[in-house]
Amino acid sequence: MDISYLLLLQRFREVTGGALNGVMELATKLGDAAILTLILALLYWLWDKKEGVFLMLTFYGNRVLNGFVKITACVYRPWIRDPRVLPVPAAQAEATGYSFPSGHSANAISVWGGMAARKRYAKWLRVVLVILVLVISFSRNYLGVHTPQDVVVSLVVGVGMIALAQWLLELVERRPELDVWVLVGGVALCALLVLYAALKPYPMDYDEAGKLIVDPAKMAVDSYKNAGRGLGFFLGWFLERRVIRFSTDVGLAPKAGRLVVGVGLYELLEKWAAPALSAAIGGGLGKTAEQFVLVFYIVALAPALFLLTDRLLGERKKEEAK
C-alpha cells in the first residue's frame, strides 16, 4: 500500500508536469540539517539561550535516536524495493542510505515542531509551524524518497523526544544538581550508538552490477557523526551551564558582532578545521570528532568567546567613562 501511494503521487507529478516539484523541493530544504543547525545557533546566541537549549536538545537528541532506529531497521529506499518508483532526480541524489525513518521529517518535528509545542508562542504561529512540519514531511513522500511509514515513525519519535526534552529541562530547572546525570545519560547514549553502529551486522545485498545496495561502512559513519553531534551538545551544554553562563540580554551592536564572528568562525571550522581534524584522526573516530567540534563550538566555545568580548567591551567603556 505504501508503494501504491508513492505511485499515485508520481502519477500526479507526471500529469501536472511537475508543477509542484519546486515548491516541494523548497519545503524539504526547511528540514535540512545544515540549515537548521545555523538557525538554532543564531537563536541560541542572539535571541533566547533557554529556548535554544531546548530546541538543540530535541534536535541533536532526536538525531541520535533516529540513528539507532535507522541502522536497526535497515530498510531500503522505495525505488530499490520497487523499480516502478521514480523519485524526483534532485531529491534522489541527496537521499542516500537507508530509508526508515525519515531524517528530514525528524529534523522538522524536532525544530519547527519543538517550537509549536511551546505555549510561549502565539497560537496562530504554532498552527503555522505544525502545518510546516506536515508539509516538509509530505514533501518526502511527494518527491518519492520516503514511504508514509518512514515519515510517520519519525514524527512519533520526534514528539516523544520533545516531551522528554521538556521534562528533562524542567527537572534540571527545579533541581540544578541533576544536570550531571543528564550529561552522563546523554554521553552514554552517544557512546552506545558508536558501539552499536560498529559492531552490529548489516544486510549485504548487491544490485545487478554487483555493487552493494547500501554500504554498511557509510551507514556506520552516519551514526558516528550523529553520536559526535550529540556528544558536542551534551558536553557543551554542561560546560556552558556550569562555567561559561553567557547571556543573550545584550545590545544590538554586540548581537551583530556575534552574528558576524560566530557564523564566520563556524564556516571556517566546518570547511577547514573540522575536516582536517577528521583526516588527522582517521576512521569513524575522526568523523565523530569532526561533528563533535562543530556542535561543541556552537554550544560552548562561541558563547565563551562572546562572554569574553562582552567583558572586554564593558571594561573599555568603564575606562572611557573615567
Secondary structure, 3 states (H helix, E strand, C coil): CHHHHHHHHHHHHHHCCCCCHHHHHHHHHCCCHHHHHHHHHHHHHHHCHHHHHHHHHHHHHHHHHHHHHHHHHCCCCHHHHCCCCCCCHHHHHHCCCCCCCCHHHHHHHHHHHHHHCCCCCCHHHHHHHHHHHHHHHHHHHHCCCCCHHHHHHHHHHHHHHHHHHHHHHHHHHHCHHHHHHHHHHHHHHHHHHHHHHHHCCCCCCECCCCCECCCHHHHHHHHHHHHHHHHHHHHHHHHHHHHHCCCCCCCHHHHHHHHHHHHHHHHHHHHHHHHHHHHHHCHHHHHHHHHHHHHHHHHHHHHHHHHHHHHHHHHHHHHHHC
